[in-house]
Amino acid sequence: MKKCRYCGRELNSPLEFCCNECENNYRKIVEKDNRKIKCFIIGIIVGFLVMFYGILSNSDFIIGAGIILIGILVVLLPFATPETIVFLGYQKSKFIGRLLGMLLIVVGIWVGFIG
């Protein structure tokens, strides 16, 4: 069964949204997200470079800092795949993305400071 692309409610019609409000909200948010995608990609690259430097220097602290950096980025910019959005809806996908970003921060703290 199809679901609304914004809120995730089940649909009985061939439309992609349950109402005009969901469609308008989805279009506005996607437009805003498209402007932030470059920052997201640059942040991921920087986080991986920090982790790679930590691996080369054999420093758990620097590896953890790279993971924390990526986690913060995912919490601030929780992008999801189109498949996830179709499956859960935009709002739930964004929420789960933020939860996974928080999990990355916890893993980074564990790797960099505890482990």
N, C-alpha and C positions, 0 to 999 in steps of 0.2 A: 504494500500500500504506500502511496506517495505521502510525503510529509511537507509541510510548509517550510520553505527554505530559511525563514527567519525565526519563527518560534518553535517549529518542530511538531506542531499539531498534525494529526492525520487528516488527509484530504480525501474526499469522495469524488472530486472533480479532476479533470486533467490539468488544472491550473497549478502554478508553482507556489502560490501564496494563498493563505486562508482569507485575507482581507486586503483592502487597499492600504491600510495603515502599515501592515507588515511589509508589503511591497515597497512602500515609500521609505520606511526605516532601513530596509535591506539595501536599497539603492544608495541612500545617503552614506551608510556605513562603508559599503564597498568602495565608494568614491574616495572617502577619507583614507581607507586602508591602502588603496593603490598609491597614494602619495607617501605613505610610510614604509613601503616595501624596500626601498633603497637603504634606509636606516637599519632595517632588520637584517638585510643581507650583509651589510658592512659590519654590524655588531656580531653576527655569527662568525664571520671571517676573523675578526679581531679576537673573539673568544677562543677559537680554535688555534690561532697563532700563539696566544698566551699559553694554552695547554701544551702545544707542541714545544714551546720554549721550556716549559716546566719539565717535559719529558727529557729534552736534551740536557738540561742542567740537573736532572735527577732531584727535583724539588717538589715534594708533595704540596707545599704551600702554594706554589705558582700554579700547579695543575688545578688545585682546588679553587684558586682565584679565577681561573679561566672558566671553570664549570659554574661558579657563582655568577660571573659576568653573563654567561649565556642564560642562566636561570632568570636573572633580573630582566634581561631583554625579552624573554618569553612571557614573563609576568606583565611587562608593560605593553608588549605588542603580541598578543596571543593569536597568531594566525593559525588557521586550520586548513587541512586539505579540502578540496571540493567534495571528495567522497564523504568525509566526516560531516561536512555541512549538510549534505543530502541526507545522511543517516540520522543526525541528531538535531539539525537546525542550527542557525548561526549563533544564537544566544548560548545554547548549551555547549557548542563547540568552543566558544570563547571562554566559558567558565572552566571547562576541562583543560583547555590550554593553560589557563592561569594556575590551576592546581598542579599540572605537570611542571610548570615553571618553578613553583614553590618547592616541589620535590627535587628539582635540579639544584636549587639553592641549598637544601638540606644535604644533598649528596656532596656538593662542593664544600660545605662546612665540615662534613665528615672526612672527606679526602684530605683537605688542607689543614685541618686543625686537630682532628681526633685520631685519624688513622695513621 
